[in-house]
Amino acid sequence: MDFIQTTIASFISLIPVTLAQSLILSFVVLGIMIPFRMLSFPDLTSEGAFPLGGCVCGVLLAAGASPLTAISVALIAGFAAGCCTAFIHLRFRIHTLLAGILMMTMLYSVNLRIMGKSNLSVFGSPTVFDWVPFVRPGFPASKIIAVGLIALVVFVLLNLYFKTERGTAVRAVGANPDMAEAQGINVWAATIGGVGLAGAFSALSGAVMVQSQGFADVNMGLGILINGLAALMIGEAIVGKQSVLRQIAAPFVGAIVYYQLVSLCLAAGMPPPDLKLATGLFVLAMLALPSLRRSRGAAPAREAFRE
Amino acid sequence: MLEIRSARKTFYRGQADEKVALNGLDLKLATGEFGVVIGSNGAGKSSMLNAVSGSLSLDSGQILVNGDDVSGLPVHKRAMRLARVFQDPMKGTAASMTVAENMLLADLRSKKRSLRPGLTGTRIAAYRERLSLLGLGLENRLDTRVELLSGGQRQSLSLIMAVGGSPDLLLLDEHTAALDPRTADIVMAATVRAVEQLKLTTLMVTHNMQHAVDFGHRVIMLDAGRVRLEIAGDEKANITVPDLIGHFAVKTDRMLLAS
């Protein structure tokens, strides 16, 4: 009884902090979802774009730039990283996953170069959270309000965009690139733009994270991808993915639920080093579920992703 | 109008399995003309169609649509002028998107895509009306994802998508071959109706001799990457399936003698 009580007590006390963190990380989940679901382009760039955004933001903050400038430049850097991954895939016909691995490996060096050292403290620098009125800066409430607002705006804009003429064309590229091309859609432009956008979201997440935690670290992206995938799977299980609205809501809902679950596990005394194993097993289970449900026979046809 | 001027394409050039797909192919199709292309496997039918649509780049030669050279344009640029129905019903539609969204994509084929909402009320009404012409009930399934439709329904949808917006050139790539006979007849009837109504310049590849006899203004027989025989006018109007197969036999004999 005691165990349950302390677990619940520490879990509840962590809810606001975890919520703030999960809202920040929901942009990475978005950056994973857009290529994966909208473009059928399984992309690993986020593992490099997330720390890229963090490093760029950290260096700029340390140099005295305004927090908004730092975030904007981080966005551009992330966009460029995503574009590079898409270009590597399209131009050299390298598998999307390999293109992503190449990009994130190269980005590690780039990130180190940008910062000049492996971590950088920006504690005390102004952040976007300072601008939230009525709450004391540095508290989870200000982060939840600031990031929640950005998330809401992004959610609404993306939902509108993917229903416009152009947005529909981008989704067609993911659904059937041959058909899209035959319907006059520039597959290159849509893919590069879409994966670039995803990179920008991952970088945004990294930049806001640095402002939230007060330091940048080249290793901050380690495992972010598998966390993001797990969050996406949870989100899709909860809200589904049948419509554009649901598909775009899934990353946000998933991130919020997933990080609360992680917090619950930690509160229950799960050793943090085991977390990645648990997350990995969870993602594996979610991905394996459809094939287990279908039959016990031969493995069903693989999902048709671009090669 | 479509004009193919001495188109050449060789696959695996210089290798042991070198294959000449198009060997100086010339073809001219007047505006509003319906050409039916037949020929055995490997005669170059698909290569020709791919060269016209842009998914295959020629070694030499030119493709002209309405007098403009499109040889150097990529597929998505040529799509402004031409539409294509593929043999595989899966290929011509976006499976995970709805019927209405697919119609929208086709609707925008030759237009500039804007940031305005895609599926507006007026558009949906127009799509409903166009789909109702098929008589397959697709007009009531605008919000159904295309992957839930049957092969025949998907192919009919592809056809409606292709003929919408009256393209300068319509390419039909054995578009009834993957369907059961009854559905094939429905799709073929819809094709002929659309082509005649809109007076579309059409190039249809088929293996179905009956279709070659029944439809089109001209039969074009390909062999070894070039046009071997063209039948038009009265001769085309009076030709029968045995006649056509006879031509095939002659050609096959010649091929045997040549080899």
Interface residues (C-beta under 8 A of the other chain):
Chain A: L160 Y161 K163 T164 E165 R166 G167 T168 A169 R171 A172 A175 N176 D178 M179 A180 E181 A182 Q183 G184 I185 N186 V187
Chain B: S53 S55 V75 H76 K77 A79 M80 A83 R84 F86 M90 K91 G92 T93 A94 A95 S96 M97 E101 L104 L105 A106 L108 R109 S110 R113 S114 L115 R116 P117 G118 L119 M161
